[in-house]
Amino acid sequence: MIDREIELQTKDGVMNTFVTHPEEEGPHPVILLLMDAPGKREELHDMARRLGTAGYYVMLPNLYYRRVREFKIQESGREVMHEHMASLSNAMACEDIQSLIDFADRDSAATEGKMGCVGYCMSGPFAFAAAAKFPDRIAASASFHGVYLYSDKIDSPHLDAESITGEMYFGCAETDDYAPKEMVDGLENYLSGTNVDFRIEWYPGTEHGFVFPKRGDKYHKKSAERHWERLLAMYRRCLG
């Protein structure tokens, strides 16, 4: 595997981004891996590498770059984390994704055309919004324990869902105060009235953050492995 840290200039600053892809048989389809609230870190680098070893060019940006180059929750605390989270919006995330797309299109290691996306927790709605914002590029997008997927906010990502032309997958924890069943049921009811190719799947016995190996007793290995199975199957199906 080839790992790189790149610096992407955006209109708001420099977005430090981790890129990983196989050494051989490129170029490879692009996957955008969007971080959860604790930020870009080695745990997510390892998740990016797992996708990369399956034959993908994976980009993991620091979405907090407007405020901090490196966020460590152990040092800064949850209050600061929530401030960082609140500073972002779906529109800002999509602007950042445009910068990622532009870079990948110039890199000979990445294929042009169809790409995938996945967001966790706070980035679940970003992955949802991106699928609608870039329907000609994002052919497969996924949200795992995503928050604010269906809400009364003026920028709720469900409002633009009918623009999605690729597949959309939502993996939901059985017990999740941040993404309650009522929200997911509302989302399912709404999307059922559209032409969006979507799937909502519940993960029994799980809590918010179940995919992350370093999340202590929240980590649910069996469900985390199913999450990988679903992701890789979708990307094989949609990206070739």
C-alpha positions in Angstrom: 0.0 0.0 0.0 1.0 3.6 -0.7 0.1 6.1 2.1 0.4 9.8 1.7 -0.5 13.0 3.6 -1.4 15.7 1.1 -2.3 19.4 1.5 -5.4 20.6 -0.4 -5.9 24.3 -0.8 -9.6 25.2 -0.5 -11.1 28.7 -0.3 -11.2 28.3 3.5 -7.6 27.1 4.1 -5.5 24.0 3.7 -7.2 20.7 4.2 -4.8 18.0 5.3 -5.9 14.7 3.9 -4.7 11.1 4.2 -4.6 9.1 0.9 -4.0 5.4 0.6 -4.1 3.1 -2.4 -2.6 -0.2 -3.7 0.9 -0.1 -5.1 0.0 -2.2 -8.2 -2.7 -2.6 -10.9 -3.9 1.0 -10.8 -5.5 3.4 -11.4 -8.2 2.6 -8.8 -11.7 3.9 -8.1 -12.0 6.6 -5.5 -13.6 6.2 -2.1 -14.2 9.3 0.1 -14.1 8.3 3.8 -15.5 11.0 5.9 -14.5 11.1 9.6 -16.7 10.9 12.7 -16.7 13.6 15.4 -13.4 12.5 17.2 -11.6 13.5 14.0 -9.0 12.2 11.5 -6.8 9.8 13.4 -4.9 6.5 13.0 -7.9 4.4 13.7 -9.5 5.9 10.6 -6.3 5.6 8.7 -6.5 1.9 9.3 -10.1 1.8 8.1 -9.0 3.6 5.0 -6.2 1.1 4.4 -8.7 -1.8 4.7 -10.8 -0.3 1.9 -7.6 0.4 0.0 -6.4 -3.2 0.1 -9.6 -4.1 -1.7 -8.5 -2.1 -4.7 -9.5 1.5 -4.0 -8.0 4.9 -3.8 -9.2 6.2 -0.5 -9.2 9.8 0.7 -9.7 10.7 4.4 -9.8 14.5 4.9 -9.5 16.5 8.1 -12.9 18.2 8.0 -11.9 20.4 11.0 -9.1 22.0 9.0 -10.8 25.4 9.2 -10.3 25.4 13.0 -7.4 23.0 13.7 -4.9 20.9 11.8 -5.1 18.0 14.3 -7.8 17.3 16.8 -7.2 15.0 19.7 -10.2 14.4 21.9 -8.1 13.1 24.7 -6.4 16.5 25.0 -9.2 18.9 24.0 -12.3 17.2 25.4 -15.8 16.7 24.2 -16.9 20.3 24.6 -14.3 21.4 22.0 -15.3 18.5 19.8 -18.9 19.6 19.8 -17.8 23.1 18.9 -15.9 21.7 15.9 -18.9 19.7 14.9 -21.3 22.7 15.1 -19.0 24.7 12.9 -19.6 22.4 9.9 -22.6 22.1 7.5 -23.6 19.9 4.6 -22.7 22.7 2.2 -19.2 23.1 3.6 -18.6 19.3 3.5 -19.7 19.3 -0.2 -17.3 22.2 -1.0 -14.5 20.1 0.6 -15.6 17.1 -1.4 -15.3 19.1 -4.6 -11.7 19.8 -3.7 -11.1 16.1 -3.1 -12.7 15.2 -6.5 -10.5 17.9 -8.2 -7.4 16.5 -6.7 -8.2 12.9 -7.5 -9.0 13.8 -11.1 -5.4 15.1 -11.5 -3.8 12.0 -9.8 -2.9 9.2 -12.2 -3.3 6.7 -9.4 -7.1 7.4 -9.3 -9.6 6.5 -11.9 -12.0 9.2 -13.2 -15.7 8.8 -13.2 -17.7 6.8 -10.6 -16.6 7.0 -7.0 -17.9 5.9 -3.6 -18.4 7.7 -0.3 -19.0 6.7 3.3 -19.7 8.8 6.4 -19.8 7.9 10.0 -21.8 9.6 12.8 -21.6 13.4 12.2 -20.5 12.7 8.6 -23.5 10.4 7.8 -25.5 13.4 6.5 -22.4 14.7 4.6 -22.2 11.4 2.7 -26.0 11.6 2.1 -25.8 15.2 0.9 -22.8 14.5 -1.3 -24.6 11.7 -3.1 -27.2 14.3 -4.1 -24.7 17.1 -4.8 -22.5 15.0 -7.1 -24.9 12.5 -8.7 -22.7 12.3 -11.8 -19.7 11.1 -9.7 -20.9 9.4 -6.5 -22.4 6.1 -7.6 -22.5 4.5 -4.1 -22.7 6.3 -0.7 -23.2 5.0 2.8 -24.0 6.4 6.2 -23.3 4.4 9.4 -25.0 5.6 12.6 -25.5 8.9 10.9 -27.1 11.8 12.7 -29.5 14.4 11.3 -30.4 12.4 8.2 -34.0 13.5 8.4 -34.9 16.6 10.4 -36.7 19.9 10.2 -33.5 21.8 9.5 -33.5 23.9 6.3 -30.5 21.9 5.0 -31.6 18.5 6.0 -30.0 16.1 3.4 -33.2 14.3 2.7 -34.6 17.4 1.0 -32.3 16.9 -2.0 -32.4 13.1 -2.0 -34.3 12.9 -5.3 -31.2 14.1 -7.1 -29.4 10.9 -6.1 -28.8 8.5 -9.0 -26.5 6.0 -7.3 -27.1 3.6 -4.5 -27.6 4.9 -0.9 -27.1 2.7 2.1 -27.9 3.5 5.8 -26.5 1.3 8.5 -28.3 2.0 11.8 -27.5 1.0 15.4 -30.3 -0.6 17.3 -29.8 1.7 20.3 -28.7 5.2 19.3 -29.7 8.4 21.2 -28.0 10.5 18.4 -29.9 8.8 15.6 -33.2 7.5 17.2 -35.5 5.1 15.5 -38.1 7.9 15.0 -35.6 9.7 12.7 -34.8 6.6 10.8 -38.5 5.7 10.4 -39.2 9.2 9.1 -36.3 8.9 6.6 -37.5 5.5 5.4 -41.1 6.8 5.0 -39.8 9.8 3.0 -37.5 7.9 0.7 -40.1 5.3 0.0 -42.0 8.0 -1.8 -39.0 8.8 -4.1 -37.1 6.9 -6.8 -34.0 6.8 -4.7 -32.3 3.4 -4.7 -31.8 3.1 -1.0 -31.5 0.5 1.7 -31.9 1.0 5.5 -30.5 -1.8 7.6 -30.6 -2.2 11.4 -27.7 -3.8 13.3 -29.2 -5.7 16.3 -27.5 -5.4 19.6 -25.4 -2.4 18.6 -25.0 1.2 19.9 -23.8 4.4 18.3 -20.2 4.0 17.2 -20.3 0.2 16.9 -17.9 0.0 13.9 -14.9 1.5 15.6 -12.5 -1.0 17.1 -11.2 1.5 19.7 -14.6 2.5 21.0 -14.4 0.2 23.9 -17.6 -1.7 24.8 -19.5 0.2 22.0 -17.5 -1.8 19.4 -19.5 -4.8 18.1 -17.2 -6.9 16.0 -19.8 -9.0 14.3 -21.7 -6.0 13.2 -18.5 -4.1 12.3 -17.6 -6.9 9.9 -21.1 -6.9 8.4 -20.6 -3.2 7.8 -17.4 -4.0 5.8 -19.2 -6.7 3.9 -22.0 -4.3 2.9 -19.7 -1.5 1.9 -17.4 -3.7 -0.2 -20.3 -5.4 -1.9 -21.9 -2.1 -2.8 -18.6 -0.7 -4.2 -17.9 -3.8 -6.3 -21.5 -3.6 -7.6 -21.5 0.1 -8.4 -17.9 1.0 -9.2 -16.7 -2.1 -11.0 
